[in-house]
């Protein structure tokens, strides 16, 4: 059965570009288009598409307002947001993702390969969306079981406060918006987070999460010391690594080295650096996301003695990154998102 898609954008040229891209993807049927938010809502009611590609910045009703109206009207179509690469675009995108949009992509720059770039981006997200539909269709509340480690915590950690390392991609803003507000102000470890996002978007994400959380949440800065009870988000477009300072403190290092797993920032880069400089001091969590970023870095962390958690398939927007890590035998506990904050608090503790 083909995936039914409605294309919504106020620009005729870009509607055509999205339609042409979708028609290149197997098993995708464009069932209609709409030039504004109000028309989109009426066509969703009539056409019942599986997926809506939804422009964020439109007159009258913008993409975020359309999402809100979809929720009020009980429209069950999923939304893939199309955003401009601007500060305002980043802020609206983060709000849309936290509100329940499946994922987003930035509109391609003008150029010869605009159609090819858009097709590749759409194809990757449609594949992930189809995988989620299949999992949710067959899922009956039985999550993947991964045996817990039997090595006592006292044998795994030194006495210094541990680090919390989090890797996340598709579905991440909504997952982090549930996880971070559950972390207490007295949490005894810094939280280092790699969320796959471009520049500008991670800054908007940090501001949004900070407004929801009791702990400070901010975009990481080069050379700063990572403090307990603070969440640091890797800036879009830069790898975040950890190094040890002269007094043993945890220093954040940012660099522009080549992407890993097609990503910059990459979860693998963060995990490897923690394994190298802070063995036996890390607890990692791999949350919802496409692909396998984090699995290779987790191999290094496990050899260095860390506990690892992964989000389960029932609560993940896309069970890609957690699944790959779990199937590689590198995960100690597979948990619903609602239980991950409690697990981190249990293992890390709170400052006295």
C-alpha positions in Angstrom: 0.0 0.0 0.0 1.4 3.4 -1.0 2.0 6.2 1.5 -0.5 9.0 0.9 1.1 12.5 1.1 -0.4 16.0 1.1 2.0 18.8 0.1 1.4 22.2 1.8 3.4 25.3 1.0 2.4 28.9 0.1 5.0 29.0 -2.7 3.9 27.4 -6.0 7.5 26.7 -7.1 8.3 24.9 -3.9 5.1 22.9 -3.9 6.1 21.7 -7.4 9.6 20.8 -6.2 8.3 18.8 -3.2 5.8 17.0 -5.5 8.5 16.2 -8.0 10.8 14.9 -5.2 8.0 12.7 -3.7 7.2 11.2 -7.1 10.7 9.9 -7.4 10.3 7.9 -4.2 8.8 4.4 -4.6 5.4 3.7 -3.0 4.6 7.3 -2.4 1.4 8.9 -3.7 0.9 12.7 -3.7 -2.9 12.9 -3.1 -3.1 16.7 -3.2 -1.6 20.1 -2.5 -2.6 23.2 -0.6 -1.3 26.7 -0.7 -2.3 27.8 2.8 -3.0 26.4 6.2 -6.8 26.7 6.1 -7.0 25.0 2.7 -4.7 22.3 4.1 -7.0 21.5 7.0 -10.0 21.1 4.7 -8.0 18.8 2.4 -6.8 16.7 5.3 -10.4 16.2 6.3 -11.3 15.1 2.8 -8.2 13.2 1.7 -7.0 11.6 5.0 -3.3 11.6 4.0 -0.9 9.5 6.0 1.7 12.3 6.0 1.6 16.0 5.4 4.7 18.0 4.3 3.9 21.3 6.1 5.6 24.6 5.4 6.3 26.3 8.7 6.1 30.0 7.6 2.9 30.7 5.8 0.5 33.7 6.1 -2.8 33.4 7.9 -2.1 30.1 9.6 1.5 29.1 9.9 2.6 25.5 10.2 2.6 25.4 14.0 -1.0 26.8 14.0 -2.0 24.1 11.5 -0.6 21.5 13.9 -2.6 22.9 16.7 -5.8 22.8 14.6 -5.1 19.3 13.5 -4.9 18.2 17.2 -8.2 20.0 18.0 -9.9 18.5 15.0 -8.7 15.0 15.7 -6.9 14.7 12.4 -4.5 11.8 12.7 -2.2 12.6 9.8 1.5 13.0 10.7 3.4 16.1 9.8 6.9 16.6 8.3 7.8 20.2 8.8 9.7 22.1 6.1 11.7 25.0 7.6 13.8 27.8 6.4 17.3 28.0 7.8 16.8 31.0 10.0 16.6 31.9 13.7 12.8 32.2 13.4 12.7 28.9 11.4 14.6 27.2 14.1 12.4 28.4 16.9 9.2 27.4 15.0 10.6 24.0 14.1 11.5 23.2 17.7 8.0 24.1 18.9 6.5 22.0 16.1 8.6 19.0 17.0 7.8 19.4 20.7 4.1 19.6 19.7 4.3 16.2 18.0 5.5 16.7 14.4 7.3 13.6 13.1 10.4 15.3 11.9 11.6 18.3 9.9 14.0 19.2 7.0 15.4 22.5 5.9 14.5 23.8 2.5 17.4 23.3 0.1 19.5 26.3 -1.0 18.9 27.4 -4.6 21.1 25.5 -7.0 21.4 22.7 -9.5 21.0 19.9 -7.1 18.0 21.3 -5.2 15.7 18.5 -6.4 18.2 15.7 -5.7 19.0 17.1 -2.2 15.3 17.4 -1.3 14.6 13.9 -2.7 17.3 12.3 -0.6 16.2 14.1 2.5 12.5 13.2 2.0 13.4 9.6 1.1 15.3 9.1 4.4 12.5 10.5 6.5 9.8 8.6 4.7 11.7 5.4 5.2 11.9 6.1 8.9 8.2 7.1 9.0 7.2 3.8 7.3 9.3 1.8 9.8 7.6 3.6 12.7 4.1 2.8 11.1 5.1 -0.9 10.7 6.4 -1.1 14.3 3.3 0.5 15.8 1.1 -1.7 13.7 2.6 -4.9 15.0 3.6 -3.7 18.5 1.4 -5.1 21.3 3.2 -3.7 24.3 6.1 -6.2 24.5 9.4 -4.2 24.3 12.7 -5.6 23.3 14.3 -7.3 26.4 18.0 -6.9 27.0 19.5 -8.6 30.0 20.7 -6.3 32.7 24.3 -6.3 33.6 25.1 -8.2 36.8 28.3 -6.4 37.6 27.7 -4.3 40.8 27.8 -0.5 40.3 30.7 -0.3 42.8 32.9 -2.3 40.5 32.0 -0.2 37.5 32.5 3.4 38.7 35.2 5.3 40.6 34.0 7.6 43.4 34.0 10.7 41.3 30.6 11.9 40.1 29.7 10.3 36.7 28.9 11.9 33.4 25.6 11.5 31.6 25.9 11.2 27.9 22.8 11.4 25.7 22.5 10.8 21.9 19.3 11.5 20.1 18.0 12.3 16.6 14.5 12.1 15.0 11.9 12.8 17.7 14.6 14.2 20.0 13.1 17.6 20.9 9.9 16.0 22.2 11.8 13.3 24.0 14.2 15.8 25.6 11.2 18.0 26.6 9.9 15.0 28.6 13.2 13.8 30.0 15.0 17.0 31.1 12.1 18.6 33.1 12.2 15.4 35.3 15.9 16.0 36.2 16.2 17.7 39.6 18.2 20.8 40.3 20.4 18.8 42.7 21.4 16.2 40.0 25.0 15.3 40.7 26.4 15.1 37.1 26.5 17.2 34.0 24.4 16.0 31.0 26.1 16.2 27.6 23.6 15.9 24.8 24.1 15.4 21.0 20.9 16.1 19.1 21.2 15.9 15.3 20.2 19.4 14.2 21.8 22.1 12.0 23.1 25.4 13.4 20.6 27.9 14.8 18.2 25.1 15.6 20.1 23.7 18.6 20.2 27.2 20.1 16.4 27.4 19.8 16.1 23.9 21.3 18.3 24.8 24.3 16.2 27.9 25.0 12.9 26.0 24.7 14.2 23.2 27.0 15.6 25.7 29.5 12.1 27.3 29.8 10.6 23.9 30.7 13.3 22.6 33.1 14.5 23.3 36.6 18.1 22.7 35.6 20.0 25.1 33.3 20.0 24.0 29.7 22.2 25.7 27.2 24.2 25.3 24.0 27.7 24.2 24.8 30.6 26.6 24.5 34.2 25.8 23.5 36.5 25.3 26.5 33.9 25.6 29.3 33.8 23.2 32.3 30.8 20.9 32.4 29.1 21.4 35.8 26.8 19.0 37.7 23.1 19.7 37.2 23.6 21.5 33.9 22.6 20.2 30.5 24.8 21.0 27.5 23.6 20.6 23.9 26.2 20.3 21.2 25.9 23.2 18.7 24.5 22.3 15.3 27.3 21.8 12.8 30.0 21.1 15.4 31.2 17.9 17.1 31.3 18.0 20.9 34.0 16.1 22.7 35.2 16.0 26.3 38.7 16.5 27.6 40.2 16.5 31.1 41.4 19.8 32.6 44.4 20.3 34.8 42.4 19.8 38.0 40.5 16.8 36.6 37.5 18.9 35.5 35.4 18.0 32.5 36.1 20.4 29.6 34.0 20.7 26.5 35.8 20.9 23.2 34.0 21.8 19.9 35.5 21.2 16.5 34.6 21.2 12.8 36.2 17.9 11.8 34.4 15.9 9.1 30.9 14.4 9.8 30.6 10.9 11.2 27.6 8.8 10.2 26.7 11.8 7.9 26.2 13.8 11.1 27.9 16.7 12.8 27.5 16.8 15.7 27.9 13.0 16.0 27.1 10.9 19.1 30.0 8.6 18.3 32.5 11.6 18.7 31.1 12.4 22.1 31.1 8.9 23.4 34.6 8.1 22.2 36.1 11.1 23.9 34.3 10.3 27.2 35.7 6.7 27.0 39.2 8.0 26.4 39.4 10.7 29.0 36.9 9.6 31.7 36.8 5.8 31.8 34.4 4.2 34.4 32.6 7.5 34.8 29.8 7.6 32.2 26.2 6.6 32.0 24.9 6.8 28.4 21.4 7.0 27.0 20.6 6.5 23.4 17.2 7.8 22.6 14.9 8.0 19.5 16.5 8.5 16.1 17.3 7.2 12.6 20.4 5.3 11.8 23.1 3.9 14.0 25.0 6.9 15.3 26.2 6.1 18.9 26.6 2.4 18.5 30.4 2.5 17.6 31.1 5.1 20.3 29.2 2.9 22.8 31.6 0.0 22.1 34.4 2.3 23.4 32.3 3.3 26.4 31.5 -0.3 27.3 35.1 -1.3 27.1 35.8 1.7 29.4 33.2 0.5 31.9 29.9 2.4 31.5 26.2 1.7 32.1 24.1 2.2 29.0 20.4 2.8 28.6 18.2 2.9 25.4 14.7 4.1 24.8 12.3 1.3 23.9 10.5 1.0 20.6 7.0 1.7 22.1 8.0 5.2 23.2 10.5 6.1 20.4 9.5 8.1 17.4 12.0 6.1 15.4 13.5 3.0 16.9 16.7 3.2 14.9 19.6 4.3 17.0 18.4 2.5 20.2 17.7 -0.7 18.2 21.1 -0.8 16.6 22.9 -0.3 20.0 20.7 -3.0 21.6 21.1 -5.5 18.8 24.9 -5.0 19.1 24.7 -6.2 22.7 25.9 -2.9 24.1 22.8 -1.9 26.1 22.2 -2.7 29.7 18.6 -1.6 30.0 15.9 -0.8 27.4 13.3 1.4 29.0 10.3 3.5 28.2 11.1 7.2 27.9 9.0 7.9 31.0 11.4 5.7 33.1 14.8 7.0 31.8 15.0 10.1 34.1 14.3 7.9 37.2 17.0 5.5 36.1 19.6 8.3 35.6 18.7 9.7 39.0 19.0 6.3 40.6 22.5 5.7 39.2 23.9 9.2 39.5 22.3 10.4 42.7 21.9 14.0 43.9 24.4 16.4 45.3 24.3 16.8 49.1 
